[in-house]
Amino acid sequence: MHDEGDTVVPPSEAHRLREAYGGWPELIVTQGLGRSRIIAEPTVVDQVIGFISAGREVAVV
C-alpha cells in the first residue's frame, strides 16, 4: 500500500521493491492520501483487513 503523494518515500521505491520480489506482493497505490492519511482511510483499512483475513503470506523485508 503506497500513496502517490508520499513525500518521504517516493512511490517508485514501492514499485522497485515489488519488482525485486518478482511482482509479489500485491501493490495497491492510492491517490490524494499522502503519507499519513492513508492509514485512516476507511477503504484502505478495509483492503488491509481483507488481505490479512485471506491468510496470504507476507514478505518480510
N, CA, C and O atoms as a CHARMM CRD file, in Angstrom:
* protein
*
  244
    1    1 MET  N      0.85500  -1.15200   0.00000 PROA 1      0.00000
    2    1 MET  CA     0.00000   0.00000   0.00000 PROA 1      0.00000
    3    1 MET  C      0.90700   1.22100   0.00000 PROA 1      0.00000
    4    1 MET  O      1.79600   1.34600   0.84200 PROA 1      0.00000
    5    2 HSD  N      0.67700   2.11400  -0.94200 PROA 2      0.00000
    6    2 HSD  CA     1.51000   3.31500  -1.03500 PROA 2      0.00000
    7    2 HSD  C      0.70400   4.40300  -1.73200 PROA 2      0.00000
    8    2 HSD  O     -0.05900   4.13000  -2.65900 PROA 2      0.00000
    9    3 ASP  N      0.88200   5.63400  -1.27600 PROA 3      0.00000
   10    3 ASP  CA     0.18000   6.74700  -1.91200 PROA 3      0.00000
   11    3 ASP  C      1.11600   7.48900  -2.85800 PROA 3      0.00000
   12    3 ASP  O      2.29500   7.68800  -2.56400 PROA 3      0.00000
   13    4 GLU  N      0.56900   7.89300  -3.99500 PROA 4      0.00000
   14    4 GLU  CA     1.37100   8.61500  -4.98600 PROA 4      0.00000
   15    4 GLU  C      1.90100   9.93500  -4.44600 PROA 4      0.00000
   16    4 GLU  O      2.89100  10.45800  -4.95800 PROA 4      0.00000
   17    5 GLY  N      1.25800  10.47900  -3.42000 PROA 5      0.00000
   18    5 GLY  CA     1.66800  11.75500  -2.86700 PROA 5      0.00000
   19    5 GLY  C      2.61600  11.65700  -1.68800 PROA 5      0.00000
   20    5 GLY  O      2.87500  12.66000  -1.02300 PROA 5      0.00000
   21    6 ASP  N      3.14000  10.46900  -1.41500 PROA 6      0.00000
   22    6 ASP  CA     4.08700  10.31200  -0.30700 PROA 6      0.00000
   23    6 ASP  C      5.33300  11.12800  -0.61300 PROA 6      0.00000
   24    6 ASP  O      6.01400  10.88900  -1.61100 PROA 6      0.00000
   25    7 THR  N      5.62900  12.09700   0.25500 PROA 7      0.00000
   26    7 THR  CA     6.78800  12.95700   0.03800 PROA 7      0.00000
   27    7 THR  C      8.02500  12.48100   0.77900 PROA 7      0.00000
   28    7 THR  O      9.09800  13.06400   0.62600 PROA 7      0.00000
   29    8 VAL  N      7.89400  11.41900   1.59000 PROA 8      0.00000
   30    8 VAL  CA     9.03700  10.88100   2.33200 PROA 8      0.00000
   31    8 VAL  C      9.67700   9.72500   1.57200 PROA 8      0.00000
   32    8 VAL  O     10.89100   9.69900   1.37100 PROA 8      0.00000
   33    9 VAL  N      8.85900   8.78200   1.15500 PROA 9      0.00000
   34    9 VAL  CA     9.33900   7.63700   0.37100 PROA 9      0.00000
   35    9 VAL  C      8.62400   7.68400  -0.97200 PROA 9      0.00000
   36    9 VAL  O      7.40700   7.50200  -1.02800 PROA 9      0.00000
   37   10 PRO  N      9.35200   7.92300  -2.04400 PROA 10     0.00000
   38   10 PRO  CA     8.71400   8.02800  -3.35800 PROA 10     0.00000
   39   10 PRO  C      8.00500   6.72300  -3.74300 PROA 10     0.00000
   40   10 PRO  O      8.48500   5.63700  -3.42100 PROA 10     0.00000
   41   11 PRO  N      6.87000   6.83300  -4.42700 PROA 11     0.00000
   42   11 PRO  CA     6.15500   5.64700  -4.87800 PROA 11     0.00000
   43   11 PRO  C      7.02900   4.71700  -5.72500 PROA 11     0.00000
   44   11 PRO  O      6.81200   3.50500  -5.74700 PROA 11     0.00000
   45   12 SER  N      8.00500   5.28200  -6.41300 PROA 12     0.00000
   46   12 SER  CA     8.89800   4.44900  -7.23300 PROA 12     0.00000
   47   12 SER  C      9.61500   3.39600  -6.39000 PROA 12     0.00000
   48   12 SER  O      9.94800   2.32400  -6.89400 PROA 12     0.00000
   49   13 GLU  N      9.85400   3.69200  -5.11200 PROA 13     0.00000
   50   13 GLU  CA    10.50800   2.71900  -4.22700 PROA 13     0.00000
   51   13 GLU  C      9.59800   1.52100  -3.95600 PROA 13     0.00000
   52   13 GLU  O     10.07200   0.38700  -3.89200 PROA 13     0.00000
   53   14 ALA  N      8.31100   1.76300  -3.79900 PROA 14     0.00000
   54   14 ALA  CA     7.36300   0.66100  -3.59900 PROA 14     0.00000
   55   14 ALA  C      7.32300  -0.22500  -4.83300 PROA 14     0.00000
   56   14 ALA  O      7.28600  -1.45100  -4.72600 PROA 14     0.00000
   57   15 HSD  N      7.33100   0.39600  -6.00000 PROA 15     0.00000
   58   15 HSD  CA     7.32500  -0.37500  -7.24800 PROA 15     0.00000
   59   15 HSD  C      8.63900  -1.15600  -7.40000 PROA 15     0.00000
   60   15 HSD  O      8.63800  -2.30300  -7.84800 PROA 15     0.00000
   61   16 ARG  N      9.74200  -0.53200  -7.02600 PROA 16     0.00000
   62   16 ARG  CA    11.04700  -1.19300  -7.11900 PROA 16     0.00000
   63   16 ARG  C     11.10100  -2.42100  -6.21300 PROA 16     0.00000
   64   16 ARG  O     11.58700  -3.47400  -6.62600 PROA 16     0.00000
   65   17 LEU  N     10.61100  -2.29500  -4.99200 PROA 17     0.00000
   66   17 LEU  CA    10.59500  -3.43500  -4.07200 PROA 17     0.00000
   67   17 LEU  C      9.70300  -4.55500  -4.59500 PROA 17     0.00000
   68   17 LEU  O     10.06000  -5.73000  -4.51600 PROA 17     0.00000
   69   18 ARG  N      8.55100  -4.18800  -5.12300 PROA 18     0.00000
   70   18 ARG  CA     7.64000  -5.19900  -5.66900 PROA 18     0.00000
   71   18 ARG  C      8.31000  -5.95900  -6.81200 PROA 18     0.00000
   72   18 ARG  O      8.21600  -7.18400  -6.89100 PROA 18     0.00000
   73   19 GLU  N      8.98200  -5.23000  -7.68700 PROA 19     0.00000
   74   19 GLU  CA     9.68700  -5.87700  -8.79600 PROA 19     0.00000
   75   19 GLU  C     10.79800  -6.78500  -8.29200 PROA 19     0.00000
   76   19 GLU  O     11.03000  -7.85800  -8.84900 PROA 19     0.00000
   77   20 ALA  N     11.48300  -6.35600  -7.23800 PROA 20     0.00000
   78   20 ALA  CA    12.56500  -7.16300  -6.66500 PROA 20     0.00000
   79   20 ALA  C     12.04300  -8.49000  -6.11400 PROA 20     0.00000
   80   20 ALA  O     12.78100  -9.47300  -6.05700 PROA 20     0.00000
   81   21 TYR  N     10.77600  -8.52000  -5.70900 PROA 21     0.00000
   82   21 TYR  CA    10.16300  -9.74800  -5.19400 PROA 21     0.00000
   83   21 TYR  C      9.37300 -10.48200  -6.27000 PROA 21     0.00000
   84   21 TYR  O      8.51000 -11.30400  -5.96300 PROA 21     0.00000
   85   22 GLY  N      9.66900 -10.18500  -7.52300 PROA 22     0.00000
   86   22 GLY  CA     9.02800 -10.89700  -8.62500 PROA 22     0.00000
   87   22 GLY  C      7.56100 -10.55400  -8.81400 PROA 22     0.00000
   88   22 GLY  O      6.78000 -11.40300  -9.24300 PROA 22     0.00000
   89   23 GLY  N      7.17700  -9.33400  -8.50300 PROA 23     0.00000
   90   23 GLY  CA     5.78900  -8.93100  -8.69200 PROA 23     0.00000
   91   23 GLY  C      4.89100  -9.26200  -7.52700 PROA 23     0.00000
   92   23 GLY  O      3.67600  -9.08000  -7.59800 PROA 23     0.00000
   93   24 TRP  N      5.47200  -9.73700  -6.47600 PROA 24     0.00000
   94   24 TRP  CA     4.72000 -10.06400  -5.26500 PROA 24     0.00000
   95   24 TRP  C      5.28800  -9.24700  -4.14200 PROA 24     0.00000
   96   24 TRP  O      6.51000  -9.09300  -4.13000 PROA 24     0.00000
   97   25 PRO  N      4.59700  -8.73100  -3.24600 PROA 25     0.00000
   98   25 PRO  CA     3.16200  -8.86500  -3.01200 PROA 25     0.00000
   99   25 PRO  C      2.36400  -7.88000  -3.85300 PROA 25     0.00000
  100   25 PRO  O      2.92300  -7.04600  -4.56600 PROA 25     0.00000
  101   26 GLU  N      1.07600  -7.99500  -3.75500 PROA 26     0.00000
  102   26 GLU  CA     0.19000  -7.06500  -4.43600 PROA 26     0.00000
  103   26 GLU  C      0.50000  -5.64500  -3.95500 PROA 26     0.00000
  104   26 GLU  O      0.69600  -5.42100  -2.76000 PROA 26     0.00000
  105   27 LEU  N      0.54100  -4.71000  -4.86400 PROA 27     0.00000
  106   27 LEU  CA     0.78200  -3.31200  -4.51200 PROA 27     0.00000
  107   27 LEU  C     -0.45100  -2.50500  -4.85900 PROA 27     0.00000
  108   27 LEU  O     -0.87400  -2.46200  -6.01400 PROA 27     0.00000
  109   28 ILE  N     -1.01700  -1.87500  -3.86600 PROA 28     0.00000
  110   28 ILE  CA    -2.16300  -1.00700  -4.07400 PROA 28     0.00000
  111   28 ILE  C     -1.66800   0.41900  -3.93700 PROA 28     0.00000
  112   28 ILE  O     -1.08100   0.78600  -2.91900 PROA 28     0.00000
  113   29 VAL  N     -1.90400   1.22300  -4.96300 PROA 29     0.00000
  114   29 VAL  CA    -1.45900   2.61400  -4.96900 PROA 29     0.00000
  115   29 VAL  C     -2.68200   3.50600  -4.83100 PROA 29     0.00000
  116   29 VAL  O     -3.64800   3.38400  -5.58500 PROA 29     0.00000
  117   30 THR  N     -2.62400   4.41000  -3.84800 PROA 30     0.00000
  118   30 THR  CA    -3.72000   5.34500  -3.63200 PROA 30     0.00000
  119   30 THR  C     -3.31900   6.73300  -4.12500 PROA 30     0.00000
  120   30 THR  O     -2.15400   6.99600  -4.42200 PROA 30     0.00000
  121   31 GLN  N     -4.30900   7.60700  -4.20300 PROA 31     0.00000
  122   31 GLN  CA    -4.04700   8.97800  -4.63700 PROA 31     0.00000
  123   31 GLN  C     -4.71500   9.95000  -3.66900 PROA 31     0.00000
  124   31 GLN  O     -5.85600   9.75100  -3.25000 PROA 31     0.00000
  125   32 GLY  N     -3.98300  10.99600  -3.32700 PROA 32     0.00000
  126   32 GLY  CA    -4.55300  12.05300  -2.51900 PROA 32     0.00000
  127   32 GLY  C     -4.55600  11.82700  -1.02200 PROA 32     0.00000
  128   32 GLY  O     -5.10800  12.63900  -0.28000 PROA 32     0.00000
  129   33 LEU  N     -3.95100  10.74000  -0.55900 PROA 33     0.00000
  130   33 LEU  CA    -3.94400  10.46100   0.87700 PROA 33     0.00000
  131   33 LEU  C     -2.61200  10.81400   1.53900 PROA 33     0.00000
  132   33 LEU  O     -2.54300  10.96000   2.76000 PROA 33     0.00000
  133   34 GLY  N     -1.58100  10.94700   0.75200 PROA 34     0.00000
  134   34 GLY  CA    -0.27900  11.29800   1.30600 PROA 34     0.00000
  135   34 GLY  C      0.28300  10.21800   2.21700 PROA 34     0.00000
  136   34 GLY  O     -0.11200   9.05400   2.15200 PROA 34     0.00000
  137   35 ARG  N      1.19800  10.62500   3.05300 PROA 35     0.00000
  138   35 ARG  CA     1.90800   9.68100   3.91600 PROA 35     0.00000
  139   35 ARG  C      1.11600   9.30500   5.15800 PROA 35     0.00000
  140   35 ARG  O      1.22000   8.17000   5.62400 PROA 35     0.00000
  141   36 SER  N      0.33700  10.21300   5.70200 PROA 36     0.00000
  142   36 SER  CA    -0.32100   9.96900   6.98300 PROA 36     0.00000
  143   36 SER  C     -1.79100   9.57100   6.88000 PROA 36     0.00000
  144   36 SER  O     -2.24500   8.68500   7.60400 PROA 36     0.00000
  145   37 ARG  N     -2.52500  10.20800   6.00100 PROA 37     0.00000
  146   37 ARG  CA    -3.96900   9.92900   5.92700 PROA 37     0.00000
  147   37 ARG  C     -4.27500   8.53900   5.39800 PROA 37     0.00000
  148   37 ARG  O     -5.38400   8.03900   5.58300 PROA 37     0.00000
  149   38 ILE  N     -3.32000   7.91500   4.75100 PROA 38     0.00000
  150   38 ILE  CA    -3.54500   6.58600   4.16900 PROA 38     0.00000
  151   38 ILE  C     -3.93600   5.55900   5.23800 PROA 38     0.00000
  152   38 ILE  O     -4.72300   4.65200   4.96600 PROA 38     0.00000
  153   39 ILE  N     -3.39300   5.69800   6.44500 PROA 39     0.00000
  154   39 ILE  CA    -3.64900   4.68400   7.47800 PROA 39     0.00000
  155   39 ILE  C     -5.03100   4.80000   8.11100 PROA 39     0.00000
  156   39 ILE  O     -5.47000   3.88300   8.80500 PROA 39     0.00000
  157   40 ALA  N     -5.71700   5.90800   7.88100 PROA 40     0.00000
  158   40 ALA  CA    -7.03900   6.09400   8.47000 PROA 40     0.00000
  159   40 ALA  C     -8.15300   6.07400   7.43400 PROA 40     0.00000
  160   40 ALA  O     -9.32600   6.17400   7.79400 PROA 40     0.00000
  161   41 GLU  N     -7.81500   5.94800   6.17000 PROA 41     0.00000
  162   41 GLU  CA    -8.82700   5.93600   5.10300 PROA 41     0.00000
  163   41 GLU  C     -9.62900   4.64000   5.17600 PROA 41     0.00000
  164   41 GLU  O     -9.04300   3.56200   5.07400 PROA 41     0.00000
  165   42 PRO  N    -10.95200   4.70900   5.35100 PROA 42     0.00000
  166   42 PRO  CA   -11.77000   3.50500   5.51100 PROA 42     0.00000
  167   42 PRO  C    -11.60000   2.46400   4.40500 PROA 42     0.00000
  168   42 PRO  O    -11.54800   1.27000   4.69900 PROA 42     0.00000
  169   43 THR  N    -11.51400   2.87800   3.15800 PROA 43     0.00000
  170   43 THR  CA   -11.36800   1.88800   2.08600 PROA 43     0.00000
  171   43 THR  C    -10.01200   1.19300   2.15900 PROA 43     0.00000
  172   43 THR  O     -9.90200   0.01100   1.83100 PROA 43     0.00000
  173   44 VAL  N     -8.97700   1.92000   2.58800 PROA 44     0.00000
  174   44 VAL  CA    -7.65200   1.32100   2.75100 PROA 44     0.00000
  175   44 VAL  C     -7.68000   0.31600   3.91000 PROA 44     0.00000
  176   44 VAL  O     -7.16000  -0.79300   3.79300 PROA 44     0.00000
  177   45 VAL  N     -8.28300   0.71300   5.00800 PROA 45     0.00000
  178   45 VAL  CA    -8.39700  -0.18200   6.16800 PROA 45     0.00000
  179   45 VAL  C     -9.13300  -1.45600   5.77500 PROA 45     0.00000
  180   45 VAL  O     -8.71900  -2.55200   6.15200 PROA 45     0.00000
  181   46 ASP  N    -10.21700  -1.32200   5.02500 PROA 46     0.00000
  182   46 ASP  CA   -10.97300  -2.49600   4.56700 PROA 46     0.00000
  183   46 ASP  C    -10.10900  -3.41500   3.70200 PROA 46     0.00000
  184   46 ASP  O    -10.17400  -4.63700   3.83800 PROA 46     0.00000
  185   47 GLN  N     -9.30300  -2.83000   2.81700 PROA 47     0.00000
  186   47 GLN  CA    -8.44000  -3.64600   1.96100 PROA 47     0.00000
  187   47 GLN  C     -7.37200  -4.36600   2.77700 PROA 47     0.00000
  188   47 GLN  O     -7.05600  -5.52300   2.50000 PROA 47     0.00000
  189   48 VAL  N     -6.82200  -3.70100   3.76700 PROA 48     0.00000
  190   48 VAL  CA    -5.81300  -4.33100   4.61600 PROA 48     0.00000
  191   48 VAL  C     -6.42500  -5.46800   5.42300 PROA 48     0.00000
  192   48 VAL  O     -5.83300  -6.54100   5.53800 PROA 48     0.00000
  193   49 ILE  N     -7.59700  -5.23700   5.97700 PROA 49     0.00000
  194   49 ILE  CA    -8.29000  -6.28600   6.72900 PROA 49     0.00000
  195   49 ILE  C     -8.59300  -7.47200   5.82000 PROA 49     0.00000
  196   49 ILE  O     -8.42400  -8.62300   6.22300 PROA 49     0.00000
  197   50 GLY  N     -9.03600  -7.19900   4.60600 PROA 50     0.00000
  198   50 GLY  CA    -9.30500  -8.27700   3.65400 PROA 50     0.00000
  199   50 GLY  C     -8.06000  -9.07000   3.32100 PROA 50     0.00000
  200   50 GLY  O     -8.10900 -10.29500   3.21300 PROA 50     0.00000
  201   51 PHE  N     -6.93800  -8.37700   3.15800 PROA 51     0.00000
  202   51 PHE  CA    -5.67200  -9.03800   2.85700 PROA 51     0.00000
  203   51 PHE  C     -5.26800  -9.95700   4.00300 PROA 51     0.00000
  204   51 PHE  O     -4.88500 -11.10600   3.78300 PROA 51     0.00000
  205   52 ILE  N     -5.35500  -9.44600   5.22300 PROA 52     0.00000
  206   52 ILE  CA    -4.97000 -10.23300   6.39100 PROA 52     0.00000
  207   52 ILE  C     -5.93400 -11.39500   6.59500 PROA 52     0.00000
  208   52 ILE  O     -5.50800 -12.51000   6.89800 PROA 52     0.00000
  209   53 SER  N     -7.23000 -11.14400   6.43200 PROA 53     0.00000
  210   53 SER  CA    -8.24000 -12.18400   6.63100 PROA 53     0.00000
  211   53 SER  C     -8.11000 -13.31300   5.61700 PROA 53     0.00000
  212   53 SER  O     -8.48500 -14.45200   5.89700 PROA 53     0.00000
  213   54 ALA  N     -7.58000 -12.99700   4.44300 PROA 54     0.00000
  214   54 ALA  CA    -7.44200 -14.02400   3.41200 PROA 54     0.00000
  215   54 ALA  C     -6.30900 -14.98900   3.74900 PROA 54     0.00000
  216   54 ALA  O     -6.17700 -16.03500   3.11400 PROA 54     0.00000
  217   55 GLY  N     -5.49900 -14.64600   4.73300 PROA 55     0.00000
  218   55 GLY  CA    -4.43200 -15.54300   5.16500 PROA 55     0.00000
  219   55 GLY  C     -3.28100 -15.61800   4.16600 PROA 55     0.00000
  220   55 GLY  O     -2.58700 -16.63300   4.10100 PROA 55     0.00000
  221   56 ARG  N     -3.07500 -14.57700   3.40200 PROA 56     0.00000
  222   56 ARG  CA    -1.98700 -14.57900   2.44600 PROA 56     0.00000
  223   56 ARG  C     -0.64900 -14.44500   3.16200 PROA 56     0.00000
  224   56 ARG  O     -0.55200 -13.84300   4.23100 PROA 56     0.00000
  225   57 GLU  N      0.36400 -15.01100   2.55500 PROA 57     0.00000
  226   57 GLU  CA     1.71100 -14.86400   3.10900 PROA 57     0.00000
  227   57 GLU  C      2.17800 -13.44000   2.87900 PROA 57     0.00000
  228   57 GLU  O      1.80000 -12.79600   1.90100 PROA 57     0.00000
  229   58 VAL  N      2.99900 -12.96500   3.78600 PROA 58     0.00000
  230   58 VAL  CA     3.55600 -11.62700   3.63200 PROA 58     0.00000
  231   58 VAL  C      5.06000 -11.72500   3.51300 PROA 58     0.00000
  232   58 VAL  O      5.68500 -12.63100   4.06600 PROA 58     0.00000
  233   59 ALA  N      5.63000 -10.78800   2.79200 PROA 59     0.00000
  234   59 ALA  CA     7.08200 -10.75200   2.63700 PROA 59     0.00000
  235   59 ALA  C      7.68000  -9.99800   3.80000 PROA 59     0.00000
  236   59 ALA  O      7.18800  -8.93200   4.16900 PROA 59     0.00000
  237   60 VAL  N      8.72400 -10.53100   4.37700 PROA 60     0.00000
  238   60 VAL  CA     9.44300  -9.86100   5.44300 PROA 60     0.00000
  239   60 VAL  C     10.64200  -9.18400   4.80600 PROA 60     0.00000
  240   60 VAL  O     11.50100  -9.83500   4.21200 PROA 60     0.00000
  241   61 VAL  N     10.68300  -7.87300   4.94000 PROA 61     0.00000
  242   61 VAL  CA    11.75400  -7.09700   4.30600 PROA 61     0.00000
  243   61 VAL  C     12.69600  -6.59000   5.36200 PROA 61     0.00000
  244   61 VAL  O     13.67200  -5.91000   5.04400 PROA 61     0.00000
